[in-house]
């Protein structure tokens, strides 16, 4: 990966944490920028970006100049690092930053309007190469209509702005939800096709906005190593709003395919993580959203503007002339300004009504203040927007007729788009800017106003529902636009504000606008994207590789005495998400083997060369109900109970193990089950489990934390017990009760019962085991020849946690034999005949018949990427494929 050279982690000065790496990168960027400015021998900025290093605006969107997502090597050459680390950035958005305009017989490209274009204009060199790097995406007209006017603007945009969903019978012009959604996915596929065509290894792909929520998924399907970021320019609604969307889960999962997901504000990021936890049942972390070991980083990147563009414009002669004319035109008046798209979310009617109330309550100001409202027309063909336009015109006419005169009117309303120089001049002469958005992703008008107010020190009245409120809130007057009286009062406060307070408020806002620029926004996002990839690579080294199913089946076919150890829950059962979608939460409390697994499993059980053991934390009844008609071995409650399906249950727990703690722990679990809707607890013979997987994700985690505090400070504070935390469960069991601790005695009983003489030469051990139960993998690792790399554990777990070193020879013999008297204390009377002699006891050392080579040992975690196992199976579907392959060789 170009530029990401962190593998030399042992070298001095190597940044080890994300903060250290980002700070070092920032310093190197600053150094590079100063170096390029100060050294005459360097080429010009335009020439320094070679075609190989330039970033192209991909798609129906714009092309950024190379944002140096620089990474440094450790050879001390900062200049060489920066020249080598430039990477291409493919910016993908729904609309190109330029529009084709016909002048006479010729066509010309002009800059498009929009928040994204405004933000990217501040990126270094963006506008100088923009025309060269635009790559359009062509979509069929009907698909484009249903995609853009239908699903994007009729479904996603209203929902993301808290306007709800349209009724199905109001969708006649764009068919229905289903056809719109299909068009949306097809359009995103078209974008993915174009990106893939122009993508080169090492490129970073930056997807923008709600139009392209499926694009990260489609890109990752084409190339899983592609660096993909996604940024939302609108608000992201709360999970209670988002869950109304029929395609809610598909959209969330698609966005989570990206490596980095960005939002304007913390609130939007928090809502997204909450939706993923509440709707998808995934785990939200301080870093983002985690799904089976794969972390999608979620972060906040407040967009900015290029303040120098506005500050420098005010020095232009033509702008100064416009400023002079405006000051003469509004001499003796205080100027209030609103600049908005003529849109429902901008709160224009609320703003005008608040101004009317101010004039009602403050007659002394009636001929001393004027409101300039610039309403940029948008979607003029849509009925609702036509109605909004008529409503605004009606209110303006009524107020002007009520408070105006022949010589002046209080409101100047313009339905038009102003050129840049005129807009800067209006910003400069404004005394109070009114931003009353009912819901807005960011609103950069507030930033532009502040950038133009160095001389006037105007006051900003800002809606608390605009994203900019979290950035400029300390210097602005925050209002609730729905509270007309509050906005009217704020207008009066702003007009009467002292010069000292105006100065302080402006200084705070101006400092933020000039330091949090669009250049910094883009650079920070790309840097974080590169950093996220580095961290993902580090995490991936800890994830077991996929199981080579063909190799596992081939080794199985070549073996003479095979041992298959299978977990139950999430291994032989239906996938959890499938059951959740069907709404069978209650049914899933009773685990049931997959129906399509029964036939291959039965073949394996009937093979005389194969021994099958189902080792589970489930109780005996659950295993009996699912496997009673198979010829295999069952080990319930993590190996405490054991039986062949043709025999009776035996108990392997020590006779002197006390279970007096059960009642006190049970009371705590009952209490929290009553307090936590949709949670339940299970009382087993040797443990208790509290499960909250069906509860609200956030509330369940809080309750689990509270439950643990109750346990540690109460019933188990002085007891020798293990508290095992699953992803959404808490289990209390006796110390040392693990699958690895029980496997030796289980094997001993199996060897004795079957009269096994030929050594076991093939072992498959797979399951969705808790981390504490993965000691079973270490048990078999130490059965391998000494030249075979073993796990990090240097000891073999023995019954109830007694560690024992393994021999280095193969076949390995256990060296931890106990006397017959001592062994009898570990086995209940229900398991062994009291008259059993020492000869039979020695047969319980099951490892004595294991002659295992490394190529014949397969430990696999199922749907659990953080594991000590050798291999990974992603789901029970892959378990089915593996067992079917083995069954064909029976």
PAZAVO-999223 format. One record per residue (C-alpha): residue in three letters; x, y, z. Coordinates in steps of 0.001 Angstrom, whole numbers, padded with zeros to 6 digits, always signed. Example, Ala and Ser with C-alpha at 12.3 -4.5 7.8 and 13.67 -1.06 7.14 Angstrom:
// residues 2
ala+012300-004500+007800/ser+013670-001060+007140/
//
This chain:
// residues 890
unk+000000+000000+000000/unk+001780+003186-001155/unk+002884+005398+001637/unk+001838+003128+004504/unk+005213+002023+005755/unk+004615+001165+009363/unk+005929-002366+009265/unk+009250-001283+010746/unk+007679-000911+014144/unk+010913-001580+015989/unk+012818+001307+014423/unk+013466+004324+016652/unk+011034+007167+016223/unk+008345+004997+014719/unk+004827+006300+015553/unk+002994+003539+017413/unk-000450+004973+018014/unk-003000+006567+015705/unk-002545+009966+017373/unk+001236+009810+017009/unk+000973+008815+013354/unk-001569+011528+012514/unk+000430+014219+014346/unk+003598+013160+012575/unk+001820+013195+009249/unk+000494+016675+009916/unk+003986+017938+010731/unk+005401+016349+007589/unk+002662+017917+005482/unk+003392+021293+007028/unk+007096+020808+006424/unk+006472+019781+002828/unk+004242+022784+002236/unk+006826+025186+003677/unk+009608+023426+001808/unk+007816+023724-001525/unk+007123+027406-000912/unk+010664+028234+000187/unk+012811+026315-002300/unk+013153+027872-005700/unk+014442+024753-007363/unk+011182+022922-006869/unk+008793+022889-009780/unk+005634+024923-009754/unk+002576+023576-007980/unk+000914+022835-011278/unk+003864+020835-012568/unk+004504+019016-009302/unk+001410+016861-009800/unk+002261+014321-012420/unk-000530+012423-014185/unk+000428+009402-012150/unk-000100+011208-008855/unk-003093+013372-009664/unk-006481+012588-008232/unk-009309+012321-010654/unk-012847+013339-010025/unk-014554+010172-010568/unk-017873+010008-011828/unk-020837+012110-012013/unk-018587+014187-009826/unk-015487+016070-009384/unk-011835+015477-009457/unk-009733+016491-006543/unk-006154+017487-006804/unk-003945+014999-005051/unk-004514+015238-001373/unk-001293+014002+000028/unk-002384+011062+002112/unk+001254+010892+002941/unk+002890+008162+004855/unk+006533+008265+005820/unk+009321+005783+005585/unk+011914+005685+008306/unk+015009+006581+006301/unk+014951+010195+007443/unk+014148+011597+004016/unk+011080+013716+004547/unk+011244+015290+001098/unk+011525+011945-000648/unk+008716+010578+001520/unk+006321+013240+000374/unk+007200+012984-003279/unk+006760+009215-003210/unk+003646+009108-001063/unk+001282+011153-003235/unk-001711+009033-004137/unk-004616+009418-006486/unk-007926+010330-004959/unk-011077+009338-006801/unk-013950+011535-005659/unk-017328+010061-006513/unk-020568+011973-006185/unk-023964+012181-007808/unk-023411+015464-009635/unk-020427+016776-011565/unk-018884+019970-010187/unk-019306+021533-013623/unk-022354+022058-015781/unk-022467+022214-019567/unk-024062+025494-020625/unk-024837+026350-024257/unk-023858+029812-025450/unk-025014+030286-029006/unk-023648+027420-031018/unk-021027+026383-028494/unk-021011+024655-025146/unk-019057+025814-022123/unk-018388+024256-018718/unk-019308+026349-015703/unk-018952+025635-012010/unk-022007+023976-010497/unk-023733+025080-007324/unk-023951+022940-004213/unk-022416+022392-000808/unk-020009+019699-001956/unk-018593+021863-004741/unk-018300+024823-002354/unk-016335+022730+000096/unk-014043+021234-002523/unk-013257+024602-004079/unk-011057+025170-001061/unk-008946+022110-001723/unk-005523+023018-003063/unk-005336+023121-006868/unk-008880+021724-007130/unk-010248+024286-009534/unk-007085+024480-011675/unk-007427+020917-013012/unk-011130+020389-012503/unk-012134+020534-016133/unk-009545+017933-017104/unk-010485+015281-014609/unk-014256+015016-014764/unk-015511+011569-015701/unk-019275+011340-016260/unk-021369+008294-015503/unk-024122+007661-018026/unk-027374+006174-016731/unk-030501+005276-018643/unk-033101+008033-018448/unk-035820+005963-016746/unk-033392+004527-014193/unk-031955+007981-013545/unk-035458+009385-013023/unk-036488+006750-010475/unk-033042+006790-008837/unk-032686+010549-008415/unk-036191+012003-008386/unk-037635+008863-006857/unk-035555+007097-004247/unk-033001+009823-003499/unk-035222+012907-003383/unk-038582+011325-002594/unk-037471+008795+000022/unk-033969+009227+001451/unk-033742+013021+001499/unk-037053+013606+003346/unk-036311+010825+005815/unk-032801+012083+006585/unk-034273+015526+007243/unk-037005+014179+009554/unk-039822+014798+007080/unk-040962+011176+007049/unk-041762+008892+004141/unk-044310+009565+001396/unk-047403+007420+001239/unk-047268+004600-001301/unk-050302+005936-003165/unk-048498+009258-003701/unk-045708+007670-005710/unk-047523+007349-009030/unk-045013+009536-010870/unk-042066+007404-009768/unk-043785+004013-009506/unk-043314+002623-005992/unk-040749+001988-003309/unk-039642-001293-004851/unk-039028+000034-008349/unk-037297+003123-006947/unk-035040+001005-004779/unk-034148-001262-007705/unk-033276+001807-009789/unk-031159+003097-006905/unk-029121-000114-006757/unk-028699-000173-010547/unk-027480+003421-010567/unk-024963+002626-007848/unk-023811-000344-009918/unk-023201+002022-012827/unk-021052+004215-010608/unk-019119+001169-009394/unk-018472+000062-012960/unk-016923+003412-013863/unk-014848+003579-010679/unk-013506+000068-011267/unk-012595+000974-014838/unk-010433+003909-013736/unk-009168+002511-010449/unk-005460+001831-010013/unk-003818+000026-007122/unk-003169+002390-004240/unk-005951+004818-005144/unk-008283+006091-002449/unk-011976+006266-003348/unk-014078+008906-001593/unk-017842+008380-002014/unk-020175+011251-001212/unk-023676+011524+000148/unk-026894+009557+000340/unk-027081+009052-003410/unk-024295+006453-003222/unk-024942+004402-000103/unk-024574+001136-002024/unk-021347+002134-003730/unk-018949+001030-000921/unk-020441-002466-001011/unk-020205-002793-004785/unk-016630-001512-004832/unk-015520-003909-002097/unk-017160-006805-003934/unk-015014-005991-006950/unk-011811-005418-004980/unk-011705-006084-001240/unk-008345-004251-000951/unk-009721-000992-002355/unk-009518+001936+000079/unk-013072+003258+000310/unk-014422+006142+002365/unk-018001+007430+002487/unk-019120+010847+003681/unk-022661+012066+004313/unk-023397+015743+003707/unk-026900+015666+005195/unk-028006+014844+008734/unk-028300+011200+009647/unk-031564+010688+011526/unk-032030+008910+014824/unk-032478+005157+014706/unk-036211+005523+015398/unk-036582+007535+012186/unk-034231+005421+010091/unk-035933+002183+011037/unk-039064+003340+009160/unk-037198+002868+005889/unk-038152-000415+004173/unk-034549-000942+002999/unk-033015+000159+006299/unk-030785-002889+006850/unk-029492-003133+003294/unk-028406+000502+003282/unk-026637+000258+006636/unk-024795-002927+005686/unk-023700-001404+002402/unk-022293+001699+004050/unk-020488-000489+006592/unk-018550-002020+003708/unk-016533+001204+003612/unk-013342+001467+005608/unk-014180+004932+006933/unk-017605+006574+007344/unk-017670+010308+007972/unk-020274+012790+009218/unk-020407+016518+009878/unk-021242+016284+013584/unk-021035+013946+016515/unk-024823+013699+016671/unk-025029+012315+013136/unk-022251+009797+013829/unk-023942+008757+017079/unk-027248+008226+015280/unk-025551+006065+012646/unk-023834+003846+015218/unk-027080+003599+017163/unk-028959+002516+014026/unk-026363-000186+013377/unk-026647-001523+016919/unk-030431-001305+017211/unk-031372-002412+013693/unk-028515-004737+012731/unk-027650-005918+016239/unk-023966-005052+015741/unk-021598-003793+018382/unk-020881-000093+018547/unk-017451+000898+019845/unk-015730+004253+020424/unk-013974+003653+017095/unk-017047+002764+015047/unk-019091-000359+014311/unk-017728-003896+014632/unk-019111-006915+012818/unk-017409-010261+013502/unk-013988-008698+013896/unk-014336-006275+010946/unk-014292-002690+012207/unk-015793+000142+010171/unk-014406+003351+011559/unk-016973+006110+012124/unk-015630+009609+012644/unk-016605+013283+012565/unk-015212+015627+009905/unk-016886+019073+010007/unk-016678+020561+006535/unk-015387+024070+006043/unk-014906+026647+003308/unk-011939+028401+001754/unk-012041+031636+003788/unk-009204+033232+001805/unk-011372+033127-001307/unk-013925+035396+000402/unk-011417+037589+002216/unk-009460+038222-000988/unk-012654+038880-002953/unk-013490+041798-000644/unk-010283+043495-001787/unk-011287+043443-005439/unk-012287+046812-006939/unk-015566+045535-008353/unk-016575+044144-004946/unk-015657+047369-003188/unk-017819+049245-005681/unk-020801+046976-004944/unk-020235+047425-001195/unk-020262+051197-001642/unk-023531+051073-003595/unk-025205+048836-001025/unk-024152+051053+001866/unk-025651+054048+000095/unk-028823+052104-000699/unk-029356+051006+002917/unk-027959+054053+004678/unk-029672+054516+008040/unk-030855+050907+008138/unk-029628+047847+009967/unk-029413+044970+007492/unk-030594+041467+008293/unk-029674+038814+005759/unk-030952+035357+004843/unk-029370+033282+002072/unk-031075+029936+001506/unk-032258+027483-001076/unk-036020+027763-001414/unk-036537+024500+000415/unk-038802+023155+003133/unk-035917+022481+005537/unk-034467+025993+005374/unk-037144+027531+007588/unk-037755+030591+005416/unk-041404+031045+006497/unk-040390+030735+010155/unk-037680+033343+009656/unk-040040+035837+008029/unk-042734+035306+010658/unk-040149+035869+013397/unk-039150+039137+011701/unk-042815+040137+011585/unk-043163+039482+015309/unk-040053+041531+015974/unk-041559+044466+014082/unk-044833+044065+016005/unk-043089+044149+019374/unk-040520+046829+018489/unk-042266+049693+016633/unk-039177+051903+017050/unk-037284+049606+014655/unk-039896+049513+011895/unk-038173+051967+009575/unk-034655+051297+010767/unk-034166+047643+009831/unk-034530+045719+006593/unk-034446+041977+005867/unk-032765+040850+002653/unk-033920+037321+001850/unk-032211+035616-001078/unk-034087+032402-001915/unk-032330+030336-004564/unk-034968+028400-006559/unk-034662+024616-006540/unk-036785+021729-007876/unk-039222+024224-009367/unk-041150+021444-011143/unk-042163+019771-007860/unk-045611+020699-006512/unk-044529+021014-002879/unk-041814+023492-003813/unk-044258+025500-005890/unk-046577+025633-002886/unk-043693+026724-000638/unk-042800+029512-003051/unk-046385+030771-003067/unk-046522+030614+000732/unk-043334+032659+001130/unk-044466+035248-001408/unk-047807+035585+000357/unk-046176+036146+003765/unk-043686+038659+002349/unk-046441+040575+000588/unk-048565+040693+003724/unk-045710+041953+005923/unk-044565+044560+003384/unk-048130+045768+003018/unk-048512+045970+006782/unk-045203+047639+007742/unk-043990+049179+004467/unk-044434+052586+002919/unk-044144+054261-000482/unk-040442+054862+000124/unk-039389+051568+001697/unk-040415+048026+002540/unk-039073+045933+005447/unk-038431+042777+003381/unk-036526+042544+000111/unk-037150+039052-001215/unk-035275+037759-004273/unk-035948+034445-005992/unk-032619+034215-007780/unk-028994+033170-007635/unk-026433+035925-007057/unk-022969+035966-008541/unk-020050+035413-006171/unk-018840+039024-006001/unk-022301+040409-005280/unk-022836+037810-002571/unk-019542+038729-000868/unk-020513+042391-000911/unk-023910+041668+000679/unk-022219+039550+003353/unk-019859+042445+004113/unk-022551+045077+004751/unk-024840+042758+006780/unk-025343+043470+010476/unk-027203+040284+011439/unk-027295+037012+009520/unk-030326+034787+010065/unk-029919+031026+009536/unk-033147+029341+010650/unk-032835+025875+009125/unk-035339+023353+010440/unk-032780+020621+009733/unk-029488+021097+007917/unk-026413+018946+007440/unk-023975+021814+008005/unk-025007+025129+006325/unk-021913+026840+004959/unk-023725+030178+004525/unk-022920+030851+008177/unk-019212+030224+007467/unk-019234+032486+004401/unk-020890+035285+006388/unk-018286+035087+009142/unk-015422+035122+006609/unk-016704+038411+005150/unk-017225+040178+008490/unk-013683+041190+009443/unk-014621+044887+009290/unk-018301+044931+010290/unk-018252+042304+013087/unk-021831+041246+012340/unk-023846+038909+014556/unk-024856+035401+013520/unk-028233+034010+014610/unk-028007+030272+013985/unk-030530+027453+014204/unk-029608+024785+016698/unk-030763+022221+014112/unk-028009+023155+011663/unk-024797+021176+011808/unk-022840+024439+012009/unk-024335+025023+015473/unk-021878+022487+016903/unk-018970+024426+015395/unk-020046+028078+015666/unk-022390+027736+018632/unk-020143+029553+021104/unk-019951+032687+018943/unk-023444+032644+017478/unk-026854+033183+019035/unk-028474+029736+018918/unk-032250+029600+018428/unk-035028+027100+017921/unk-036555+028188+014585/unk-039901+026683+015532/unk-040073+029141+018450/unk-040964+032322+016572/unk-040976+034421+019747/unk-037448+033265+020629/unk-036117+034131+017177/unk-037796+037554+017330/unk-036248+038211+020724/unk-032825+037136+019405/unk-033115+039613+016533/unk-033667+042401+019048/unk-030747+041211+021173/unk-028431+041077+018152/unk-029383+044554+016942/unk-028775+046057+020389/unk-025607+044071+021156/unk-022635+046065+022391/unk-019601+046482+020168/unk-017417+044618+022674/unk-019646+041526+022662/unk-019914+041632+018873/unk-016121+041699+018697/unk-015729+038702+021021/unk-018356+036619+019254/unk-016925+037371+015841/unk-013379+036602+016973/unk-014437+033136+018131/unk-016295+032362+014914/unk-013636+033839+012644/unk-010916+031805+014329/unk-012876+028613+013759/unk-013718+029378+010137/unk-010116+030254+009246/unk-008603+027204+010954/unk-011189+024563+010013/unk-011039+024977+006262/unk-012181+022780+003419/unk-008531+021982+002710/unk-008128+020683+006244/unk-011422+018786+006014/unk-010372+016916+002886/unk-006818+016269+004049/unk-008014+015004+007411/unk-010498+012618+005831/unk-007941+011154+003445/unk-005367+010872+006232/unk-007855+009087+008450/unk-008776+006784+005571/unk-005140+005804+005072/unk-004699+005397+008817/unk-007797+003229+009021/unk-006344+000931+006367/unk-003108+000611+008343/unk-004971-000346+011478/unk-007201-002775+009570/unk-004105-004494+008232/unk-002723-004807+011739/unk-006015-006284+012945/unk-006223-008653+010003/unk-002979-010272+011065/unk-004796-011446+014176/unk-007679-012946+012199/unk-007292-016621+011287/unk-007124-017339+007556/unk-010106-019018+005863/unk-010183-022784+006203/unk-008937-024517+003037/unk-011988-026756+002804/unk-010654-028919-000021/unk-007422-029592+001860/unk-009349-030432+005054/unk-011530-032896+003129/unk-008546-034456+001351/unk-006681-035043+004627/unk-009858-036483+006103/unk-010133-038965+003236/unk-006522-040103+003723/unk-006859-040710+007483/unk-007769-043924+009259/unk-009042-042767+012662/unk-010731-039367+012686/unk-012032-037245+015518/unk-014541-034471+014769/unk-015289-032075+017640/unk-018197-029821+016732/unk-019741-026903+018559/unk-023517-026505+018469/unk-024778-022923+018737/unk-023963-020863+015586/unk-022109-023899+014171/unk-024766-026526+013525/unk-027760-024223+014032/unk-029448-021747+011708/unk-027579-018446+011252/unk-028737-015906+013812/unk-029434-013127+011344/unk-031699-015363+009268/unk-033803-016187+012304/unk-033892-012550+013307/unk-035208-011504+009902/unk-037946-014098+010114/unk-038985-012751+013494/unk-038412-016091+015216/unk-036656-014670+018252/unk-038605-016861+020662/unk-038130-020019+018632/unk-034389-019452+018539/unk-034229-019735+022315/unk-034577-023454+021639/unk-031560-024199+019496/unk-032285-026485+016582/unk-029891-028187+014196/unk-030059-027054+010585/unk-032231-029426+008598/unk-029770-029558+005686/unk-026992-030657+008058/unk-028719-033783+009255/unk-027930-035988+006250/unk-024151-035295+006010/unk-023813-035464+009793/unk-025563-038833+009882/unk-023167-040204+007248/unk-020205-039072+009280/unk-021602-040592+012480/unk-022166-043948+010780/unk-018628-044101+009413/unk-016651-046619+011563/unk-013448-044632+011008/unk-014973-041413+012341/unk-015833-040381+015906/unk-018110-037356+016200/unk-018330-035361+019439/unk-020731-032441+019868/unk-019213-030279+022598/unk-021489-027447+023708/unk-022360-025136+026524/unk-026029-026092+026073/unk-027826-028261+028588/unk-028429-031980+028240/unk-032031-031676+027074/unk-031076-029418+024173/unk-028491-031896+022916/unk-030779-034893+023444/unk-033587-033254+021479/unk-031333-032486+018510/unk-028958-035443+018377/unk-030745-038306+020105/unk-031118-040256+016837/unk-027464-039887+015763/unk-024643-042280+016560/unk-022263-039812+018197/unk-021032-038471+021541/unk-022582-035539+023379/unk-020805-033296+025893/unk-023178-030841+027576/unk-022464-027758+029694/unk-018886-027385+028436/unk-018047-031053+028945/unk-019360-031504+032474/unk-021889-034080+031227/unk-020996-036745+028697/unk-022725-039621+026990/unk-022792-041661+023840/unk-026239-041423+022303/unk-026607-045168+022942/unk-025696-044807+026620/unk-026497-042809+029746/unk-025273-039411+030852/unk-022089-039326+032942/unk-020818-036465+035059/unk-017185-035339+034964/unk-017399-032560+037555/unk-015490-033011+040840/unk-017593-034340+043684/unk-016296-031673+046047/unk-017353-028765+043785/unk-019834-026586+045659/unk-022925-025215+043947/unk-024134-023213+046954/unk-023628-019983+045049/unk-026388-020705+042523/unk-029333-019245+044452/unk-027683-015894+045145/unk-026595-015458+041534/unk-030028-016579+040339/unk-031683-013770+042324/unk-029449-011196+040596/unk-030226-012650+037160/unk-033967-012686+037878/unk-033829-009061+038958/unk-032096-007909+035759/unk-034320-010062+033565/unk-037331-008210+034976/unk-035639-004860+034407/unk-034453-005614+030848/unk-037224-006270+028299/unk-036637-009242+025978/unk-033774-010612+028027/unk-033835-014033+029664/unk-031662-016214+031853/unk-031072-019944+031796/unk-030404-022026+034886/unk-028200-024957+034042/unk-026960-027670+036345/unk-023469-026202+036651/unk-023836-022592+035514/unk-026217-019670+034960/unk-026449-017555+031827/unk-028119-014188+031346/unk-028778-013446+027646/unk-029748-010007+026316/unk-029233-010477+022568/unk-032854-009539+021808/unk-032920-006498+024071/unk-032233-002985+022908/unk-028503-003071+022209/unk-027497+000055+024115/unk-029792-000569+027058/unk-028686-004194+027211/unk-025022-003200+027463/unk-025782-000736+030234/unk-027738-003362+032131/unk-024947-005905+031644/unk-022442-003466+033115/unk-024727-002858+036069/unk-025271-006606+036529/unk-021522-007243+036671/unk-021134-004615+039364/unk-023865-006298+041406/unk-022163-009669+041025/unk-018653-008573+041952/unk-019751-006549+044958/unk-022319-009071+046135/unk-022908-012812+045788/unk-019596-013837+044189/unk-017211-011352+045814/unk-015513-014026+047939/unk-016202-017135+045854/unk-014029-019022+043402/unk-016142-018536+040271/unk-015581-017544+036678/unk-017678-014804+035063/unk-017579-015326+031306/unk-018760-012467+029099/unk-020057-013324+025651/unk-020953-010804+022980/unk-024436-010398+024476/unk-024487-012712+027471/unk-023002-013162+030924/unk-022313-016625+032334/unk-021293-017596+035854/unk-019624-020994+036270/unk-017210-022776+038593/unk-013532-022017+038146/unk-011847-024240+035567/unk-015016-025395+033838/unk-013930-025003+030212/unk-014013-027142+027123/unk-010245-027441+027129/unk-010210-028617+030727/unk-012780-031324+030011/unk-011513-032668+026694/unk-008829-034964+028148/unk-011278-036938+030256/unk-013833-036971+027444/unk-011278-038489+025087/unk-010292-041028+027721/unk-013851-042225+028086/unk-014383-042333+024297/unk-011190-044359+023797/unk-012176-046814+026515/unk-015787-047128+025460/unk-014977-047789+021800/unk-012054-050061+022607/unk-009984-047879+020324/unk-006591-049372+019384/unk-005526-047390+016327/unk-004158-043911+017076/unk-006243-040860+016183/unk-004513-039330+013159/unk-006993-036616+012155/unk-008674-033969+014341/unk-011174-031319+013281/unk-012208-029018+016133/unk-014594-026219+015199/unk-017180-024063+016899/unk-018334-020607+017879/unk-016599-020895+021256/unk-016204-018167+023848/unk-012647-016957+024311/unk-012364-018785+027633/unk-013312-022081+025961/unk-010742-021759+023191/unk-008209-023517+025412/unk-009413-026634+023608/unk-007403-025471+020590/unk-004258-025241+022716/unk-004821-028785+023986/unk-004372-030242+020511/unk-001601-027844+019520/unk+000640-029507+022100/unk-000118-032896+020617/unk+001780-031927+017483/unk+005438-032718+016748/unk+007951-030329+018241/unk+008919-028754+014916/unk+005346-027601+014420/unk+004686-024029+015622/unk+002313-024065+018546/unk-000010-021520+019970/unk+001045-018909+022452/unk+000019-021148+025299/unk+002820-023299+026674/unk+000668-025519+028784/unk-002039-028065+028132/unk-005269-027486+030041/unk-006289-030414+032157/unk-009498-031036+034055/unk-010636-027908+035891/unk-007671-025761+035029/unk-004689-027824+036163/unk-001970-026988+033602/unk+000387-029653+032391/unk+003341-029374+030033/unk+003188-031516+026934/unk+005972-033612+025550/unk+007687-032586+022362/unk+007606-036018+020796/unk+004955-037375+018491/unk+002891-039275+019257/unk+002744-037211+022405/unk+002154-038924+025741/unk+000718-037092+028707/unk+003060-036861+031696/unk+000578-035681+034317/unk-000769-039023+035546/unk-002397-038928+038923/unk-002762-041776+041338/unk-005980-043787+041063/unk-007156-042396+044363/unk-006770-038842+043280/unk-008393-039480+039943/unk-011499-040848+041527/unk-012098-037508+043191/unk-012532-035889+039775/unk-015202-038319+038559/unk-018662-038674+039979/unk-020169-042077+040847/unk-022660-041642+038041/unk-019824-041788+035564/unk-017618-044657+036663/unk-018097-047931+038477/unk-016719-047583+042044/unk-015100-051036+041626/unk-013102-049757+038622/unk-009440-050639+038841/unk-006352-048607+038153/unk-005932-050208+034713/unk-009189-048749+033496/unk-008384-045402+035070/unk-005196-045161+033070/unk-007215-045546+029892/unk-008792-042157+030618/unk-005651-040480+029372/unk-007185-039945+025930/unk-004113-038243+024549/unk-002230-041556+024695/unk-003897-042584+021434/unk-003325-039320+019567/unk-000717-039512+016818/unk-001328-036210+015098/unk+000656-034447+012393/unk+000268-030726+011789/unk-001293-031161+008354/unk-004037-033324+009889/unk-005094-030887+012610/unk-007737-028271+011760/unk-009003-025913+014469/unk-011673-023541+013162/unk-013624-020744+014730/unk-017070-020269+013227/unk-018231-016665+012667/unk-015750-015471+015268/unk-012769-013602+013834/unk-011043-012888+017121/unk-009856-016358+017840/unk-006848-018496+018717/unk-007873-021103+016169/unk-005823-021905+013091/unk-008604-021220+010614/unk-011896-019385+010193/unk-015272-020463+008843/unk-017432-017419+008271/unk-020816-019027+008922/unk-022682-022281+009346/unk-023107-022299+005568/unk-019397-023029+005246/unk-019735-025650+007992/unk-022361-027332+005833/unk-020054-027258+002804/unk-017223-028819+004827/unk-019310-031614+006346/unk-020876-032448+002997/unk-017425-032799+001494/unk-016350-035125+004266/unk-019556-037153+004060/unk-018850-037889+000417/unk-015724-039794+001502/unk-017426-041906+004166/
//
